[in-house]
Amino acid sequence: MRYTGPSYKKSRRVGISTLETGKELVKRPYGPGQHGNARKSKLSNYGVQLVEKQKIRFTYGISEKQLKKTFEKAGKLKGIHGENMLKLLESRLDNIVYRMGIASTRRAARQFVNHGHVAVNGKKVDIPSYQVKPGDVVSIRENSKEHKGMKQALEAINRNVEYVSFDKNKLEGTYIRYPERSELSQEINESLVVEFYNK
């Protein structure tokens, strides 16, 4: 099951900003619930690994099944297993749409893709988990160019990443390259997730 509850609660549960804005933790930088502010007991090794896994799931808005599948796919690639897993997650179409600034959250980006507003290399793709490859061009379909939510997101855009380009006038962007590990969240320890699944 994919978690669809409040983002703020998720962020407080795992102790990082899953929306990558930091807003969720400003007022209450502790866990949710009645005892969220009480001193936490030290987590076991398993508990620490579990929290790291949840950080990834909540950040990218994916189910346990999707994460496991991505983990297995990453294991077949050359390079560092955990980093490959993050690169595959960054290459999801919903994430690329989010990185382009077309949607203000990954959840909104997933919905935007689901509703058929997006094309990859000129062809409509409505599968949020679709793997975009470096060099692919992601664009907004002609009849979706006046989408109100997208216009609001683009007006508020305050982030950009080196590995995704976006042309506001054409409403299209290119996935230039896979990201470097240093360009992704430093608050996630993906090697602990690899340990978790390799048990």
CORCORVEN-V914571 format. One record per residue. N is the residue number from 0. RES is the residue in one small letter. D_LAST is the distance of its C-alpha to the last C-alpha in whole Angstrom. Layout:
N RES D_LAST
N RES D_LAST
//
This chain:
0 m 22
1 r 23
2 y 24
3 t 28
4 g 29
5 p 31
6 s 29
7 y 31
8 k 29
9 k 25
10 s 26
11 r 27
12 r 24
13 v 22
14 g 25
15 i 25
16 s 28
17 t 26
18 l 30
19 e 30
20 t 33
21 g 33
22 k 35
23 e 33
24 l 32
25 v 36
26 k 37
27 r 34
28 p 32
29 y 30
30 g 28
31 p 29
32 g 31
33 q 33
34 h 31
35 g 30
36 n 32
37 a 31
38 r 29
39 k 26
40 s 24
41 k 21
42 l 18
43 s 15
44 n 12
45 y 10
46 g 14
47 v 14
48 q 11
49 l 12
50 v 16
51 e 15
52 k 14
53 q 17
54 k 19
55 i 18
56 r 19
57 f 22
58 t 23
59 y 23
60 g 24
61 i 22
62 s 20
63 e 16
64 k 17
65 q 18
66 l 16
67 k 13
68 k 16
69 t 17
70 f 13
71 e 14
72 k 17
73 a 17
74 g 14
75 k 18
76 l 20
77 k 21
78 g 20
79 i 18
80 h 15
81 g 15
82 e 19
83 n 19
84 m 17
85 l 20
86 k 22
87 l 22
88 l 22
89 e 25
90 s 27
91 r 27
92 l 30
93 d 30
94 n 29
95 i 32
96 v 34
97 y 33
98 r 33
99 m 37
100 g 38
101 i 39
102 a 37
103 s 36
104 t 33
105 r 30
106 r 31
107 a 34
108 a 34
109 r 31
110 q 34
111 f 37
112 v 35
113 n 35
114 h 39
115 g 39
116 h 41
117 v 39
118 a 39
119 v 38
120 n 40
121 g 43
122 k 41
123 k 40
124 v 36
125 d 35
126 i 31
127 p 29
128 s 26
129 y 29
130 q 27
131 v 30
132 k 31
133 p 33
134 g 36
135 d 36
136 v 39
137 v 38
138 s 41
139 i 43
140 r 44
141 e 48
142 n 49
143 s 46
144 k 47
145 e 49
146 h 46
147 k 47
148 g 43
149 m 43
150 k 46
151 q 45
152 a 41
153 l 43
154 e 46
155 a 43
156 i 41
157 n 40
158 r 37
159 n 37
160 v 34
161 e 35
162 y 33
163 v 35
164 s 39
165 f 41
166 d 45
167 k 46
168 n 49
169 k 48
170 l 45
171 e 42
172 g 40
173 t 38
174 y 34
175 i 35
176 r 32
177 y 28
178 p 28
179 e 27
180 r 24
181 s 27
182 e 28
183 l 26
184 s 25
185 q 24
186 e 23
187 i 19
188 n 17
189 e 15
190 s 13
191 l 11
192 v 10
193 v 9
194 e 6
195 f 6
196 y 6
197 n 4
198 k 0
//
